[in-house]
């Protein structure tokens, strides 16, 4: 019976399938790709690091660290890396790069991908440089040209495409230049204040337990301000980072699936409502409740299974494109393979979610009376309402379980489900209020076409609820993503005032300071900042030595406080990015007593100190006793120099220090001229052009936004399919109305206008409510997550609102063609 009835309603049931296909495809593709990504990271973990494990430090190894390195058999390879300006004599241009000086045959796994291939090893013998491919293209360089790093000019022996330890994103900020290790000293760049990393690479003996080695050696290195990383631990961290992105995309795909299920529930509701008379006839002929219920349950489960198969196949095909979409974020090539788990999950989701969301309307068949053949039952039985409530609870429990499986965190899963329920609840509430308001305050003075289109919004078998949910959720997702990108860019945007620098010069030595300042003033540019920086480490906290705190397993002081090399400054006032939260800021002091310092709130929290507590710093061999005099809240998101620890004036002026000098260039040509001049005279000085960095940040956010919007677009596509399904499902109701209107003398043009007005109302209301909800959610994100002001853009109102409305209008009218083209006799003779 289920098969026979299903054949008769084949076209309408196929739309049920389409409602969930895209959602299943999105979930399966992301799940499958995430599994592939995890496998690839595990398989290529050695190639990503280039060794079995490494020891790294921000300073040359001391005696204890060197002893540990020797006890491990000595490093098989080593590297020194730092950021520096590179000059290109051919064009006179300069650029910030990441210099990597390598020795000892590194990498031991994987390879340096170069052109020509021989350059991967030949650069050591030729004492040349391997230069990032993007830089070669940007400055029109070729093999044999020169690059100047510090005081030394190197021949370019090859183009570098990839290297272990480099990622596409980090290379876009500071492209990699690889040099022979022995040539680094001659550049003159290993100076005070330079951010230098020392890496020692090891090949493990067969059978070595890297996890146990890490647990034994890493604590010893931590006490000496060094660190050990194994390839397995590094790949696990990388896997977690990409896994978090996958979880986020999975949630977006899950929303698309939920949206499709809402379409199923609505379509089944209309479909079953038309079948109630047939169910009543079956009961009159002796069919039991269970039999009549199972007939349609089997239909829906079968359609769900077919939808799961189609969605799974589509998802597996879709994941083939993911490596191309995400190639800028992946430091390796992903090899796609098929696993059984996403396939099983896709099939189970197809059947399970179809049945779950169709249960509520299906239950009405259980309570149909045989008398339904003779009379029309308008009200839903009490038993059916109770059963529907139970089904709704089941849906919420399923949503929580599935989101918990995706996120692995109860609090996040509860938050996600609560957000979905609230969003859907608001949209459903708006739909109900809108329908009641139109019905109650019906504008009887309006023209016939306008009145008829409004009546369609609350007539039997109306589409208002399901379309507002589909349109609203799609608009909400896209608008929220757009507003969130705006918030992130706002935190990185340069301020437009005259005192806001866009050129920052780092690592200016004390004997270079006056000459750098003079070069700035000579070009007619303002000197905005001349900030001294002194490096120091924590020696003791509240009278306890740092080494004792490290050994205390019960200590709640964060480890980074104990191991961090603080870069501090001294000044007599706060800056715009700081707000004093506790104590009084001390402008000047003397060294006769404990020195009052100002800490950022995060340092005070992680160091477990409050006002009046004492801290002793090791300032390059000299111990300095300080007292917490004030605590500041710092906006680290602003593109300016902020400090965790600030000393008053009168204390550190004679300490070994370097400087950060900043200015504001009016245009790109002046900026380039200044950079060339500084790099030519002072090779050790690194110049940051904040406008270039901001452009890179915008580019990265655009790529991330594109990936997320790509997934969010599944919700819009699902909404379109739900729209088509709703229109097709109520097609026969529309045909009957069309026939009656034509009988009364209405023309096709008038009927078309009625449909157009109805979809215009739905499109405007759905997208408008979605955008308003996104404004509220974005405001909450700005206040509680990003802690910044939110100034909404008009673009969602100008583009998304009319765009989605036009899309709804077009789809609605396109699917209404069957109504307009149906002859009156089709209804009168009941040939439909």
Secondary structure as UniProt FT lines:
FT   HELIX           2..8
FT   HELIX           10..43
FT   HELIX           45..49
FT   STRAND          53..57
FT   HELIX           63..71
FT   TURN            72..73
FT   STRAND          77..88
FT   TURN            89..92
FT   STRAND          93..103
FT   STRAND          113..115
FT   TURN            117..118
FT   HELIX           119..126
FT   STRAND          129..132
FT   HELIX           133..138
FT   TURN            139..140
FT   TURN            143..144
FT   STRAND          146..149
FT   TURN            150..151
FT   STRAND          152..162
FT   TURN            164..165
FT   HELIX           168..173
FT   STRAND          175..180
FT   HELIX           181..183
FT   HELIX           185..187
FT   TURN            192..193
FT   STRAND          196..202
FT   TURN            206..207
FT   HELIX           210..222
FT   TURN            223..225
FT   STRAND          226..230
FT   HELIX           231..284
FT   TURN            285..286
FT   HELIX           289..318
FT   HELIX           319..321
FT   HELIX           322..325
FT   TURN            326..329
FT   HELIX           340..362
FT   HELIX           363..365
FT   TURN            366..367
FT   HELIX           370..373
FT   HELIX           382..407
FT   HELIX           410..440
FT   TURN            444..445
FT   HELIX           448..455
FT   TURN            456..458
FT   TURN            460..461
FT   HELIX           464..492
FT   TURN            498..499
FT   STRAND          503..509
FT   HELIX           510..512
FT   HELIX           513..522
FT   TURN            523..524
FT   STRAND          527..541
FT   TURN            542..543
FT   STRAND          544..545
FT   HELIX           546..551
FT   TURN            553..554
FT   HELIX           559..563
FT   STRAND          565..570
FT   TURN            576..577
FT   STRAND          578..583
FT   TURN            591..592
FT   STRAND          595..600
FT   HELIX           601..607
FT   TURN            611..612
FT   STRAND          614..619
FT   TURN            620..621
FT   STRAND          622..634
FT   TURN            636..637
FT   STRAND          645..647
FT   TURN            653..654
FT   STRAND          658..663
FT   HELIX           668..681
FT   TURN            683..684
FT   STRAND          686..689
FT   HELIX           690..729
FT   HELIX           731..743
FT   TURN            744..745
FT   HELIX           748..784
FT   HELIX           796..800
FT   HELIX           801..815
FT   HELIX           817..821
FT   HELIX           824..828
FT   TURN            829..830
//
